[in-house]
């Protein structure tokens, strides 16, 4: 059954906010925070595939996608988590399954820590992990900038915010012919939405990964203390988060269900059918009306 995705705008905490929604208003909720350099567009194919039983909600973060880019917003992981909390309140959402992918992972995890009782379960798909020793080799390039003076670090990071780098981010470590399944719409669309202000926001977020390391223990503490039911679906062809990154979660979530698929960081583009089947079975057990 295919259900239409609705495309809407509303104001959240003073920010003009675009979001995608599918499913019945009274259905169990799945919240879908997006990653970088992307937007809610990454969930466009997933949402109609699950909307017969669940309500799926995917907002564009401030400074991303079709949402506004106010000058006075806190463009940090903490700032985004506070905004995401305001968003779910505006949507009248109480409890939900949380999908953690890419930068949506540290943002979503902060949201979970704010009120653990709201989290029914986690679905983790190539999310930014809280385990320093299990990060992929590409993180070394980012870490190398941390020894530079702030102005030089920002200059180096700025050089990585361009259309060619966006293309590399989406293709990542995918082997051929899987790379051919990644539509150029991903990097061309999102690059077309970049402005000078959004370039600065991207630099702020990437630079913020350094401070985010200090938050890793809090993230791990949440996972080990609350142990929410968790489905881990992972594409190991990922320079940032390879197979060892997925397995690291089992240290604090030993009962998690782990599935390694044949794709990479953007698994919903190459292995959508597999992911949908796994999510249906998992959600059918942990999150029904």
C-alpha positions as CSV (number, residue, x, y, z in Angstrom):
1,X,0.0,0.0,0.0
2,X,1.4,3.4,-1.0
3,X,0.2,6.4,1.0
4,X,0.8,10.0,0.0
5,X,3.4,12.2,1.8
6,X,2.1,15.6,2.8
7,X,4.4,18.6,2.5
8,X,3.8,21.4,5.0
9,X,5.1,24.6,6.6
10,X,4.6,26.0,10.1
11,X,6.5,28.3,12.5
12,X,8.4,26.6,15.3
13,X,10.3,28.6,17.9
14,X,10.2,31.5,15.5
15,X,11.6,29.5,12.5
16,X,9.7,28.9,9.3
17,X,9.7,25.1,9.2
18,X,9.2,22.8,6.4
19,X,8.2,19.2,7.2
20,X,7.0,16.0,5.5
21,X,4.3,13.9,7.1
22,X,2.6,10.7,6.1
23,X,0.1,8.4,7.9
24,X,-3.0,8.8,10.0
25,X,-2.9,11.5,12.7
26,X,-3.7,9.0,15.5
27,X,-1.2,6.4,14.3
28,X,2.0,5.5,16.3
29,X,4.7,8.1,15.5
30,X,8.1,7.6,13.9
31,X,10.3,10.8,14.1
32,X,12.9,11.2,11.3
33,X,15.6,13.8,11.9
34,X,17.8,14.1,8.8
35,X,21.6,14.2,8.4
36,X,24.2,16.3,6.6
37,X,24.5,17.5,3.9
38,X,20.8,16.5,3.4
39,X,17.3,17.3,4.5
40,X,14.0,15.5,5.0
41,X,14.3,14.6,1.3
42,X,16.3,11.6,2.4
43,X,13.1,10.0,3.8
44,X,10.9,10.7,0.7
45,X,10.9,7.0,-0.4
46,X,10.7,5.5,3.1
47,X,7.7,7.4,4.4
48,X,5.0,6.2,2.0
49,X,6.1,2.6,2.5
50,X,5.3,2.6,6.2
51,X,2.4,5.1,6.4
52,X,-0.3,2.5,6.3
53,X,0.4,1.7,10.0
54,X,2.5,4.5,11.3
55,X,2.6,8.3,11.3
56,X,6.0,9.4,10.0
57,X,7.2,13.0,10.5
58,X,10.4,14.4,9.0
59,X,11.3,18.1,9.5
60,X,13.9,20.2,7.7
61,X,16.2,21.6,10.4
62,X,16.7,25.4,10.5
63,X,19.3,26.3,7.9
64,X,18.6,23.1,5.9
65,X,16.3,22.1,3.1
66,X,13.3,24.3,2.8
67,X,13.2,25.6,6.4
68,X,14.2,29.2,7.2
69,X,17.7,30.3,8.2
70,X,17.3,32.9,10.9
71,X,20.4,34.8,12.0
72,X,19.6,34.4,15.7
73,X,19.3,30.6,15.9
74,X,21.8,28.4,17.8
75,X,23.2,26.3,15.0
76,X,24.8,23.7,17.3
77,X,23.8,20.1,18.2
78,X,22.3,21.5,21.5
79,X,20.5,24.2,19.6
80,X,19.0,21.8,17.1
81,X,17.9,19.4,19.9
82,X,16.1,22.2,21.7
83,X,14.4,23.2,18.4
84,X,13.5,19.5,17.7
85,X,11.8,19.4,21.1
86,X,9.8,22.5,20.2
87,X,8.9,20.9,16.9
88,X,7.4,17.7,18.4
89,X,5.5,19.8,20.9
90,X,4.0,21.9,18.1
91,X,3.1,18.6,16.4
92,X,1.4,17.3,19.6
93,X,3.6,14.3,19.7
94,X,4.1,12.6,23.0
95,X,5.8,9.2,22.5
96,X,7.6,8.0,19.4
97,X,10.2,5.8,17.8
98,X,13.3,7.8,16.9
99,X,15.3,7.2,13.8
100,X,19.0,8.1,14.2
101,X,21.1,8.8,11.1
102,X,24.2,10.9,10.5
103,X,24.1,14.2,12.4
104,X,20.5,13.4,13.3
105,X,22.0,10.9,15.7
106,X,23.7,13.3,18.2
107,X,20.7,15.7,17.8
108,X,18.1,13.0,18.4
109,X,20.0,11.4,21.2
110,X,20.1,14.8,23.0
111,X,16.3,14.9,22.6
112,X,16.0,11.4,24.1
113,X,18.1,12.3,27.1
114,X,15.9,15.4,27.7
115,X,12.9,13.1,28.3
116,X,13.7,9.3,28.0
117,X,10.1,8.4,28.7
118,X,9.1,9.7,25.3
119,X,11.3,7.2,23.4
120,X,9.5,4.0,22.6
121,X,12.4,2.6,20.6
122,X,15.4,3.5,18.5
123,X,16.2,2.7,14.9
124,X,19.9,3.5,14.2
125,X,21.1,3.7,10.6
126,X,24.7,4.8,10.1
127,X,24.3,7.3,12.9
128,X,27.2,9.4,14.3
129,X,28.4,7.1,17.1
130,X,29.5,7.9,20.6
131,X,32.5,5.6,20.5
132,X,35.9,7.2,19.8
133,X,37.7,4.0,19.0
134,X,35.1,2.8,16.4
135,X,35.0,5.8,14.1
136,X,35.9,5.3,10.5
137,X,39.1,6.6,8.8
138,X,37.4,9.7,7.3
139,X,37.0,11.2,10.8
140,X,40.8,11.5,10.9
141,X,40.6,14.3,8.3
142,X,38.2,16.2,10.6
143,X,40.3,15.6,13.7
144,X,43.4,16.8,11.9
145,X,41.8,20.3,11.8
146,X,41.3,20.4,15.6
147,X,45.0,21.3,16.1
148,X,44.8,24.4,14.0
149,X,43.9,27.9,15.3
150,X,40.2,28.5,15.0
151,X,40.4,30.8,12.0
152,X,42.6,28.3,10.1
153,X,40.3,25.4,11.0
154,X,37.3,27.2,9.7
155,X,39.1,28.1,6.5
156,X,40.0,24.4,5.9
157,X,36.4,23.3,6.7
158,X,35.0,26.0,4.4
159,X,37.0,24.5,1.5
160,X,35.0,21.2,2.0
161,X,31.6,22.9,1.6
162,X,31.2,22.7,-2.2
163,X,29.2,20.7,-4.7
164,X,32.0,18.2,-5.4
165,X,32.4,17.4,-1.7
166,X,28.6,17.0,-1.4
167,X,28.8,14.4,-4.2
168,X,31.6,12.6,-2.3
169,X,29.6,12.6,0.9
170,X,26.6,10.9,-0.8
171,X,28.7,8.4,-2.8
172,X,31.0,7.8,0.2
173,X,32.6,4.3,0.0
174,X,30.0,2.7,-2.2
175,X,31.4,0.2,-4.7
176,X,30.2,0.2,-8.3
177,X,27.5,-0.5,-9.4
178,X,25.8,0.5,-6.1
179,X,27.1,4.0,-6.5
180,X,25.1,4.3,-9.7
181,X,21.9,3.9,-7.6
182,X,22.6,7.2,-5.7
183,X,20.7,9.9,-7.6
184,X,22.6,13.1,-8.4
185,X,19.5,14.9,-7.1
186,X,20.9,14.4,-3.6
187,X,24.0,16.5,-4.1
188,X,22.6,18.9,-6.7
189,X,19.5,19.7,-4.8
190,X,21.2,20.3,-1.5
191,X,24.0,22.2,-3.1
192,X,21.5,24.5,-4.8
193,X,20.0,25.3,-1.4
194,X,23.4,26.4,0.1
195,X,23.8,30.2,0.7
196,X,26.8,32.0,2.2
197,X,25.0,31.9,5.6
198,X,24.3,28.2,5.3
199,X,28.0,27.6,4.5
200,X,28.9,29.2,7.8
201,X,26.3,27.0,9.5
202,X,27.9,23.9,8.0
203,X,31.3,25.0,9.2
204,X,29.9,25.5,12.7
205,X,28.4,22.0,12.8
206,X,31.5,20.2,11.5
207,X,33.7,22.2,13.9
208,X,31.2,21.3,16.7
209,X,32.2,17.7,16.3
210,X,35.2,18.5,18.5
211,X,33.1,19.7,21.4
212,X,30.7,16.9,20.8
213,X,33.3,14.3,21.8
214,X,33.0,15.5,25.4
215,X,29.3,14.6,25.2
216,X,30.0,11.0,24.2
217,X,29.9,9.6,27.8
218,X,26.4,11.1,28.3
219,X,25.2,9.5,25.2
220,X,26.6,6.1,26.2
221,X,25.1,6.5,29.7
222,X,21.7,7.1,28.2
223,X,22.0,3.9,26.1
224,X,23.3,1.7,28.9
225,X,20.9,3.0,31.6
226,X,17.6,3.0,29.5
227,X,18.4,0.4,26.9
228,X,15.5,1.3,24.6
229,X,14.5,-1.5,22.2
230,X,16.8,-0.9,19.2
231,X,17.0,-1.9,15.6
232,X,20.4,-1.3,14.0
233,X,20.4,-1.3,10.2
234,X,23.8,-0.5,8.8
235,X,25.5,0.0,5.5
236,X,29.2,-1.0,6.1
237,X,30.5,0.7,3.0
238,X,30.9,4.0,4.9
239,X,34.2,5.8,5.3
240,X,32.8,7.6,8.4
241,X,30.9,4.8,10.1
242,X,32.0,1.3,8.9
243,X,30.9,-2.1,10.3
244,X,32.9,-1.6,13.6
245,X,30.9,1.5,14.2
246,X,27.6,-0.5,14.1
247,X,29.0,-3.2,16.4
248,X,30.2,-0.6,18.9
249,X,26.5,0.1,19.9
250,X,26.2,-3.5,21.2
251,X,28.5,-2.5,24.1
252,X,25.7,-0.5,25.6
253,X,22.8,-2.1,23.8
254,X,23.6,-5.8,24.0
255,X,20.0,-6.8,23.2
256,X,19.8,-4.6,20.1
257,X,18.9,-6.3,16.7
258,X,21.8,-5.7,14.3
259,X,21.6,-6.1,10.5
260,X,24.5,-5.4,8.2
261,X,23.2,-4.8,4.7
262,X,25.3,-4.4,1.5
263,X,25.1,-0.7,1.2
264,X,26.6,2.4,2.6
265,X,25.8,5.6,4.5
266,X,22.7,6.4,2.5
267,X,21.1,3.0,2.8
268,X,17.6,4.2,2.0
269,X,18.8,4.9,-1.6
270,X,20.2,1.5,-2.3
271,X,18.5,-1.0,0.1
272,X,15.1,0.5,0.8
273,X,13.2,-2.8,0.4
274,X,15.4,-4.5,3.0
275,X,15.2,-1.6,5.4
276,X,11.4,-1.4,5.1
277,X,11.0,-5.1,5.8
278,X,13.2,-4.9,8.9
279,X,11.5,-1.8,10.2
280,X,8.0,-3.3,9.6
281,X,8.8,-6.4,11.6
282,X,10.5,-4.3,14.4
283,X,7.9,-1.6,14.6
284,X,5.1,-4.3,14.6
285,X,6.6,-5.7,17.8
286,X,7.4,-2.5,19.7
287,X,5.2,0.3,18.4
288,X,1.6,-0.5,17.5
289,X,-1.7,1.4,18.2
